[in-house]
Structure formats: C-alpha cells, structure tokens
Amino acid sequence: MVQINGKMRDRLIVPASITEDEARNLALERQKVKAYTENKTIIKLIYVPKRLINLVVE
C-alpha cells in the first residue's frame, strides 16, 4: 500500500523480500503517486516491511 500524508493513494504487488530502496523507487514511479507529489517536497518516507510506504509531503 502506498500512502501520501496518511491517506491510501495506490497499491503495489511486490515480492515480500523487496528492500526499502526498491519499494521507494517503485512507489515514486507510479502515476497516481506522481500526481500527489509533483511540485512538492518529500519530507519523510516511512517504510513498514511487507505492509506500506507512507510519504509525508509538503
């Protein structure tokens, strides 16, 4: 699950063994995520293995 500012914006199907860097790159390449992060600064990235990625943007 990909969240932006705590709200679910997209879902990804990935292997359970994926690393944080790989998950971040896959999430940031998604069109739905790009729509919410364009012209904004990513302040924090929270990664919970096998569960979610939460981007805090401003």
Biopython code that builds the backbone (N, CA, C, O; Angstrom):
import numpy as np
from Bio.PDB.StructureBuilder import StructureBuilder

atoms = [
    (1, "MET", "N", (0.845, -1.161, 0.000)),
    (1, "MET", "CA", (0.000, 0.000, 0.000)),
    (1, "MET", "C", (0.898, 1.233, 0.000)),
    (1, "MET", "O", (1.917, 1.271, 0.690)),
    (2, "VAL", "N", (0.518, 2.222, -0.767)),
    (2, "VAL", "CA", (1.248, 3.492, -0.802)),
    (2, "VAL", "C", (0.331, 4.564, -0.247)),
    (2, "VAL", "O", (-0.770, 4.783, -0.750)),
    (3, "GLN", "N", (0.800, 5.227, 0.797)),
    (3, "GLN", "CA", (0.039, 6.309, 1.402)),
    (3, "GLN", "C", (0.780, 7.617, 1.185)),
    (3, "GLN", "O", (2.009, 7.656, 1.142)),
    (4, "ILE", "N", (0.011, 8.680, 1.049)),
    (4, "ILE", "CA", (0.577, 10.017, 0.989)),
    (4, "ILE", "C", (-0.129, 10.842, 2.046)),
    (4, "ILE", "O", (-1.347, 11.014, 2.010)),
    (5, "ASN", "N", (0.649, 11.345, 2.981)),
    (5, "ASN", "CA", (0.126, 12.070, 4.142)),
    (5, "ASN", "C", (-0.935, 11.259, 4.880)),
    (5, "ASN", "O", (-1.937, 11.808, 5.338)),
    (6, "GLY", "N", (-0.712, 9.954, 4.992)),
    (6, "GLY", "CA", (-1.591, 9.082, 5.770)),
    (6, "GLY", "C", (-2.821, 8.581, 5.050)),
    (6, "GLY", "O", (-3.608, 7.839, 5.637)),
    (7, "LYS", "N", (-3.018, 8.962, 3.793)),
    (7, "LYS", "CA", (-4.188, 8.511, 3.037)),
    (7, "LYS", "C", (-3.749, 7.571, 1.924)),
    (7, "LYS", "O", (-2.802, 7.863, 1.193)),
    (8, "MET", "N", (-4.443, 6.434, 1.796)),
    (8, "MET", "CA", (-4.083, 5.462, 0.774)),
    (8, "MET", "C", (-4.328, 6.043, -0.617)),
    (8, "MET", "O", (-5.416, 6.533, -0.921)),
    (9, "ARG", "N", (-3.288, 5.977, -1.455)),
    (9, "ARG", "CA", (-3.389, 6.515, -2.808)),
    (9, "ARG", "C", (-3.168, 5.464, -3.885)),
    (9, "ARG", "O", (-3.625, 5.637, -5.015)),
    (10, "ASP", "N", (-2.465, 4.364, -3.552)),
    (10, "ASP", "CA", (-2.178, 3.348, -4.558)),
    (10, "ASP", "C", (-1.804, 2.047, -3.861)),
    (10, "ASP", "O", (-1.493, 2.027, -2.671)),
    (11, "ARG", "N", (-1.841, 0.947, -4.640)),
    (11, "ARG", "CA", (-1.434, -0.366, -4.147)),
    (11, "ARG", "C", (-0.414, -0.951, -5.112)),
    (11, "ARG", "O", (-0.498, -0.757, -6.325)),
    (12, "LEU", "N", (0.546, -1.666, -4.553)),
    (12, "LEU", "CA", (1.561, -2.340, -5.339)),
    (12, "LEU", "C", (1.594, -3.808, -4.953)),
    (12, "LEU", "O", (1.435, -4.148, -3.781)),
    (13, "ILE", "N", (1.796, -4.669, -5.917)),
    (13, "ILE", "CA", (2.014, -6.089, -5.660)),
    (13, "ILE", "C", (3.500, -6.333, -5.905)),
    (13, "ILE", "O", (3.979, -6.239, -7.035)),
    (14, "VAL", "N", (4.220, -6.647, -4.833)),
    (14, "VAL", "CA", (5.666, -6.856, -4.920)),
    (14, "VAL", "C", (6.058, -8.077, -4.096)),
    (14, "VAL", "O", (5.289, -8.512, -3.238)),
    (15, "PRO", "N", (7.245, -8.638, -4.342)),
    (15, "PRO", "CA", (7.711, -9.758, -3.527)),
    (15, "PRO", "C", (7.937, -9.324, -2.072)),
    (15, "PRO", "O", (8.247, -8.161, -1.811)),
    (16, "ALA", "N", (7.785, -10.233, -1.154)),
    (16, "ALA", "CA", (7.958, -9.922, 0.265)),
    (16, "ALA", "C", (9.399, -9.574, 0.590)),
    (16, "ALA", "O", (9.659, -8.908, 1.592)),
    (17, "SER", "N", (10.329, -10.006, -0.225)),
    (17, "SER", "CA", (11.750, -9.789, 0.054)),
    (17, "SER", "C", (12.279, -8.460, -0.497)),
    (17, "SER", "O", (13.493, -8.254, -0.517)),
    (18, "ILE", "N", (11.417, -7.570, -0.938)),
    (18, "ILE", "CA", (11.837, -6.306, -1.537)),
    (18, "ILE", "C", (12.498, -5.412, -0.485)),
    (18, "ILE", "O", (12.102, -5.411, 0.681)),
    (19, "THR", "N", (13.506, -4.655, -0.911)),
    (19, "THR", "CA", (14.192, -3.747, 0.011)),
    (19, "THR", "C", (13.474, -2.395, 0.059)),
    (19, "THR", "O", (12.611, -2.102, -0.769)),
    (20, "GLU", "N", (13.847, -1.592, 1.034)),
    (20, "GLU", "CA", (13.229, -0.273, 1.169)),
    (20, "GLU", "C", (13.511, 0.600, -0.048)),
    (20, "GLU", "O", (12.619, 1.300, -0.528)),
    (21, "ASP", "N", (14.739, 0.566, -0.551)),
    (21, "ASP", "CA", (15.094, 1.374, -1.718)),
    (21, "ASP", "C", (14.296, 0.959, -2.952)),
    (21, "ASP", "O", (13.823, 1.813, -3.702)),
    (22, "GLU", "N", (14.146, -0.339, -3.162)),
    (22, "GLU", "CA", (13.376, -0.820, -4.304)),
    (22, "GLU", "C", (11.910, -0.421, -4.177)),
    (22, "GLU", "O", (11.291, -0.004, -5.156)),
    (23, "ALA", "N", (11.356, -0.546, -2.980)),
    (23, "ALA", "CA", (9.954, -0.184, -2.754)),
    (23, "ALA", "C", (9.746, 1.311, -2.986)),
    (23, "ALA", "O", (8.760, 1.712, -3.605)),
    (24, "ARG", "N", (10.664, 2.131, -2.494)),
    (24, "ARG", "CA", (10.553, 3.582, -2.674)),
    (24, "ARG", "C", (10.587, 3.936, -4.158)),
    (24, "ARG", "O", (9.777, 4.736, -4.626)),
    (25, "ASN", "N", (11.521, 3.345, -4.896)),
    (25, "ASN", "CA", (11.630, 3.642, -6.328)),
    (25, "ASN", "C", (10.381, 3.215, -7.091)),
    (25, "ASN", "O", (9.905, 3.949, -7.957)),
    (26, "LEU", "N", (9.847, 2.040, -6.781)),
    (26, "LEU", "CA", (8.626, 1.590, -7.449)),
    (26, "LEU", "C", (7.448, 2.517, -7.136)),
    (26, "LEU", "O", (6.659, 2.849, -8.021)),
    (27, "ALA", "N", (7.339, 2.922, -5.892)),
    (27, "ALA", "CA", (6.223, 3.787, -5.497)),
    (27, "ALA", "C", (6.307, 5.149, -6.180)),
    (27, "ALA", "O", (5.300, 5.670, -6.659)),
    (28, "LEU", "N", (7.496, 5.720, -6.226)),
    (28, "LEU", "CA", (7.652, 7.057, -6.802)),
    (28, "LEU", "C", (7.480, 7.075, -8.315)),
    (28, "LEU", "O", (7.261, 8.139, -8.894)),
    (29, "GLU", "N", (7.575, 5.913, -8.970)),
    (29, "GLU", "CA", (7.387, 5.841, -10.417)),
    (29, "GLU", "C", (5.916, 5.732, -10.815)),
    (29, "GLU", "O", (5.586, 5.921, -11.986)),
    (30, "ARG", "N", (5.038, 5.436, -9.880)),
    (30, "ARG", "CA", (3.620, 5.247, -10.184)),
    (30, "ARG", "C", (2.961, 6.580, -10.534)),
    (30, "ARG", "O", (3.248, 7.608, -9.920)),
    (31, "GLN", "N", (2.067, 6.549, -11.537)),
    (31, "GLN", "CA", (1.389, 7.767, -11.985)),
    (31, "GLN", "C", (0.513, 8.386, -10.896)),
    (31, "GLN", "O", (0.483, 9.608, -10.745)),
    (32, "LYS", "N", (-0.196, 7.556, -10.141)),
    (32, "LYS", "CA", (-1.050, 8.080, -9.078)),
    (32, "LYS", "C", (-0.234, 8.804, -8.018)),
    (32, "LYS", "O", (-0.657, 9.837, -7.499)),
    (33, "VAL", "N", (0.926, 8.265, -7.701)),
    (33, "VAL", "CA", (1.790, 8.881, -6.690)),
    (33, "VAL", "C", (2.399, 10.166, -7.240)),
    (33, "VAL", "O", (2.492, 11.166, -6.529)),
    (34, "LYS", "N", (2.808, 10.140, -8.491)),
    (34, "LYS", "CA", (3.381, 11.341, -9.109)),
    (34, "LYS", "C", (2.392, 12.502, -9.079)),
    (34, "LYS", "O", (2.789, 13.653, -8.901)),
    (35, "ALA", "N", (1.122, 12.207, -9.251)),
    (35, "ALA", "CA", (0.114, 13.259, -9.251)),
    (35, "ALA", "C", (0.055, 13.991, -7.912)),
    (35, "ALA", "O", (-0.220, 15.190, -7.868)),
    (36, "TYR", "N", (0.311, 13.271, -6.822)),
    (36, "TYR", "CA", (0.245, 13.876, -5.494)),
    (36, "TYR", "C", (1.579, 14.456, -5.030)),
    (36, "TYR", "O", (1.611, 15.237, -4.079)),
    (37, "THR", "N", (2.672, 14.090, -5.682)),
    (37, "THR", "CA", (3.981, 14.569, -5.239)),
    (37, "THR", "C", (4.609, 15.593, -6.177)),
    (37, "THR", "O", (5.675, 16.128, -5.871)),
    (38, "GLU", "N", (3.976, 15.877, -7.309)),
    (38, "GLU", "CA", (4.514, 16.872, -8.229)),
    (38, "GLU", "C", (4.588, 18.230, -7.549)),
    (38, "GLU", "O", (3.655, 18.648, -6.864)),
    (39, "ASN", "N", (5.707, 18.909, -7.747)),
    (39, "ASN", "CA", (5.936, 20.253, -7.207)),
    (39, "ASN", "C", (5.830, 20.303, -5.684)),
    (39, "ASN", "O", (5.537, 21.356, -5.118)),
    (40, "LYS", "N", (6.066, 19.181, -5.023)),
    (40, "LYS", "CA", (6.036, 19.130, -3.563)),
    (40, "LYS", "C", (7.319, 18.504, -3.062)),
    (40, "LYS", "O", (7.997, 17.786, -3.796)),
    (41, "THR", "N", (7.648, 18.775, -1.822)),
    (41, "THR", "CA", (8.854, 18.243, -1.204)),
    (41, "THR", "C", (8.490, 17.050, -0.341)),
    (41, "THR", "O", (7.576, 17.122, 0.480)),
    (42, "ILE", "N", (9.214, 15.947, -0.531)),
    (42, "ILE", "CA", (9.008, 14.773, 0.317)),
    (42, "ILE", "C", (9.819, 15.002, 1.585)),
    (42, "ILE", "O", (11.049, 15.023, 1.557)),
    (43, "ILE", "N", (9.117, 15.171, 2.686)),
    (43, "ILE", "CA", (9.754, 15.466, 3.962)),
    (43, "ILE", "C", (10.237, 14.187, 4.633)),
    (43, "ILE", "O", (11.334, 14.140, 5.189)),
    (44, "LYS", "N", (9.415, 13.164, 4.576)),
    (44, "LYS", "CA", (9.733, 11.931, 5.280)),
    (44, "LYS", "C", (9.145, 10.749, 4.529)),
    (44, "LYS", "O", (8.088, 10.857, 3.907)),
    (45, "LEU", "N", (9.842, 9.617, 4.592)),
    (45, "LEU", "CA", (9.357, 8.387, 4.000)),
    (45, "LEU", "C", (9.339, 7.336, 5.099)),
    (45, "LEU", "O", (10.366, 7.046, 5.712)),
    (46, "ILE", "N", (8.173, 6.772, 5.342)),
    (46, "ILE", "CA", (8.015, 5.737, 6.354)),
    (46, "ILE", "C", (7.783, 4.426, 5.626)),
    (46, "ILE", "O", (6.847, 4.302, 4.836)),
    (47, "TYR", "N", (8.640, 3.447, 5.896)),
    (47, "TYR", "CA", (8.550, 2.142, 5.248)),
    (47, "TYR", "C", (8.312, 1.082, 6.307)),
    (47, "TYR", "O", (9.107, 0.938, 7.236)),
    (48, "VAL", "N", (7.235, 0.349, 6.172)),
    (48, "VAL", "CA", (6.939, -0.780, 7.040)),
    (48, "VAL", "C", (7.041, -2.026, 6.167)),
    (48, "VAL", "O", (6.204, -2.235, 5.289)),
    (49, "PRO", "N", (8.066, -2.862, 6.399)),
    (49, "PRO", "CA", (8.277, -4.027, 5.535)),
    (49, "PRO", "C", (7.028, -4.894, 5.408)),
    (49, "PRO", "O", (6.334, -5.160, 6.389)),
    (50, "LYS", "N", (6.759, -5.327, 4.184)),
    (50, "LYS", "CA", (5.632, -6.196, 3.835)),
    (50, "LYS", "C", (4.272, -5.546, 4.063)),
    (50, "LYS", "O", (3.252, -6.232, 3.991)),
    (51, "ARG", "N", (4.226, -4.240, 4.337)),
    (51, "ARG", "CA", (2.947, -3.584, 4.620)),
    (51, "ARG", "C", (2.709, -2.313, 3.808)),
    (51, "ARG", "O", (1.805, -2.268, 2.974)),
    (52, "LEU", "N", (3.520, -1.279, 4.051)),
    (52, "LEU", "CA", (3.200, 0.003, 3.414)),
    (52, "LEU", "C", (4.403, 0.913, 3.274)),
    (52, "LEU", "O", (5.461, 0.709, 3.868)),
    (53, "ILE", "N", (4.182, 1.930, 2.455)),
    (53, "ILE", "CA", (5.091, 3.059, 2.311)),
    (53, "ILE", "C", (4.232, 4.302, 2.503)),
    (53, "ILE", "O", (3.204, 4.467, 1.845)),
    (54, "ASN", "N", (4.663, 5.175, 3.412)),
    (54, "ASN", "CA", (3.921, 6.404, 3.641)),
    (54, "ASN", "C", (4.858, 7.578, 3.341)),
    (54, "ASN", "O", (5.926, 7.706, 3.940)),
    (55, "LEU", "N", (4.441, 8.424, 2.409)),
    (55, "LEU", "CA", (5.215, 9.604, 2.059)),
    (55, "LEU", "C", (4.574, 10.812, 2.726)),
    (55, "LEU", "O", (3.373, 11.043, 2.586)),
    (56, "VAL", "N", (5.377, 11.578, 3.451)),
    (56, "VAL", "CA", (4.894, 12.819, 4.038)),
    (56, "VAL", "C", (5.399, 13.928, 3.140)),
    (56, "VAL", "O", (6.607, 14.126, 3.009)),
    (57, "VAL", "N", (4.477, 14.655, 2.519)),
    (57, "VAL", "CA", (4.867, 15.706, 1.575)),
    (57, "VAL", "C", (4.348, 17.063, 2.042)),
    (57, "VAL", "O", (3.403, 17.169, 2.824)),
    (58, "GLU", "N", (5.010, 18.085, 1.527)),
    (58, "GLU", "CA", (4.615, 19.445, 1.878)),
    (58, "GLU", "C", (4.553, 20.273, 0.618)),
    (58, "GLU", "O", (4.237, 21.461, 0.675)),
]
sb = StructureBuilder()
sb.init_structure("model")
sb.init_model(0)
sb.init_chain("A")
sb.init_seg("    ")
for serial, (resi, resn, name, xyz) in enumerate(atoms, 1):
    if name == "N":
        sb.init_residue(resn, " ", resi, " ")
    sb.init_atom(name, np.array(xyz, "f"), 0.0, 1.0, " ", f" {name:<3s}", serial, name[0])
structure = sb.get_structure()
